[in-house]
């Protein structure tokens, strides 16, 4: 239920990420689930030869009744030092009694999503170019998704400049839990292109500019979200709340299944500055601007500080602030002049309202002693705290989330 609605946000967030050197880091939609739980990709370390095995576990919980456990296992095999192939499995084990569930008078539910991804990369040394491609499949009881993509990055001007680009396509099949596909089935197609330009400003500083455009066509609502429709004059938006709706203090004319536009055009641009100091500290800051044709705009400011500590320990501190406007069709309460009239578009999705959040996090990476038959073993531990404030979502004023996780990466 809620997982299916969350899936689109995860896909889009991954596709709007800055282009990395390897296409699989950009195009694999499931990597952004770990963005919600912390940047899992940061815990990966590159083996010069051989095999790398990584396992990670993330736990997300918030005061709105959502809990998600995400295990991830991946195996990467280097081939002739110029190519690699990676197989990854991940899952979301979800338990939800969120405001969407409660306002629909639905019981708490549990469900699991399974995903598998295959990616590969090859370096063309003669022209200093990296090629990458990936394919992934994800399934839950009411949603299936297939993603394919590819990209490249190439170094120019004596490796002082790196340019890259990528494309991905996502096919989503949307169903309804415990309902035959003959009774309800819809689809969502997503096309995404992205590009990046990285300039080495000095031996310790680089600037990266990147952008992405995403076109989505198809079903983008939640099949489980029903929106209350009120007669004009029967509801005061300032008095509308989860409690007043459930108690009957406010009475809608009826509840209609959420209806959103079937087309959406999104664009994002990111500027990132990274500087490494000579005392073992690296500071990375980035700004992201986003806009779409639903009239949503957003701004994101992020700062990451990395500090090398004794005994093979690295500390990472981070802060991310995000703020967005509401969609042009979003309303706190949808009203109609008479019993026969209905709005064209309507939603109860808080992610389409105006809100902001701030996330702070800490992560420790420890390189462990290894026997002679291993190249490297890295243990990661991390935690994040996120506070979200909704400006005009009547049914939830704010939300606090805690995300903890850890991982172990072994290089053979």
RABEL-V361758 format. One record per backbone hydrogen bond with DSSP energy under -1.0 kcal/mol. CO is the residue of the C=O (numbers start at 1). NH is the residue of the N-H. If there is no record, write none. Layout:
# RABEL-V361758
co = {CO;CO}
nh = {NH;NH}
This chain:
# RABEL-V361758
co = {1;2;3;6;7;8;9;10;11;12;14;22;23;24;28;29;30;32;35;38;39;40;41;50;51;52;53;54;55;56;57;58;59;60;61;62;65;66;67;68;69;70;71;72;73;74;75;76;77;79;79;82;83;84;85;86;87;88;89;90;92;93;94;95;96;98;99;101;102;109;111;113;114;115;116;117;118;119;120;121;122;123;124;124;128;129;130;131;132;133;134;135;136;137;138;139;142;143;144;145;146;147;148;149;150;151;152;153;154;156;157;160;161;162;163;164;165;166;167;168;169;170;171;172;173;174;176;180;180;186;187;188;189;190;191;192;193;194;195;196;197;198;199;204;205;205;206;207;208;209;210;211;212;213;214;215;216;217;225;227;229;229;230;231;236;241;242;243;244;254;256;259;262;264;265;266;267;268;269;270;271;272;273;274;275;277;280;281;282;283;284;285;286;287;288;289;290;291;292;294;296;297;298;299;300;301;302;303;304;305;306;307;312;313;314;315;316;317;318;319;320;321;322;323;327;334;336;346;349;350;352;354;355;356;357;358;359;360;361;362;363;364;365;366;371;376;377;378;379;380;381;382;383;384;385;386;387;388;389;393;397;399;400;401;402;403;404;405;406;407;408;409;410;411;411}
nh = {5;6;7;10;11;12;13;14;15;16;17;25;27;28;31;32;33;36;38;40;42;43;44;78;412;76;410;74;408;72;406;70;404;68;402;65;97;62;95;60;93;58;91;56;89;54;87;52;85;82;83;123;79;121;77;119;75;117;73;115;113;69;111;67;109;102;103;106;105;96;94;92;139;90;137;88;135;86;133;84;131;125;127;129;155;124;153;122;151;120;149;118;147;116;145;114;175;140;173;138;171;136;169;134;167;132;165;130;163;161;160;200;156;198;154;196;152;194;150;192;148;190;146;188;144;186;179;183;184;174;219;172;217;170;215;168;213;166;211;164;209;162;207;276;201;202;274;199;272;197;270;195;268;193;266;191;264;189;258;256;253;254;336;234;239;245;246;247;250;229;227;346;218;216;293;214;291;212;289;210;287;208;285;206;283;280;308;277;306;275;304;273;302;271;300;269;298;267;295;328;292;325;290;323;288;321;286;319;284;317;282;315;367;309;365;307;363;305;361;303;359;301;357;299;330;230;232;259;352;353;327;391;324;389;322;387;320;385;318;383;316;381;314;379;374;411;368;409;366;407;364;405;362;403;360;401;358;399;356;396;390;388;63;386;61;384;59;382;57;380;55;378;53;375;376}
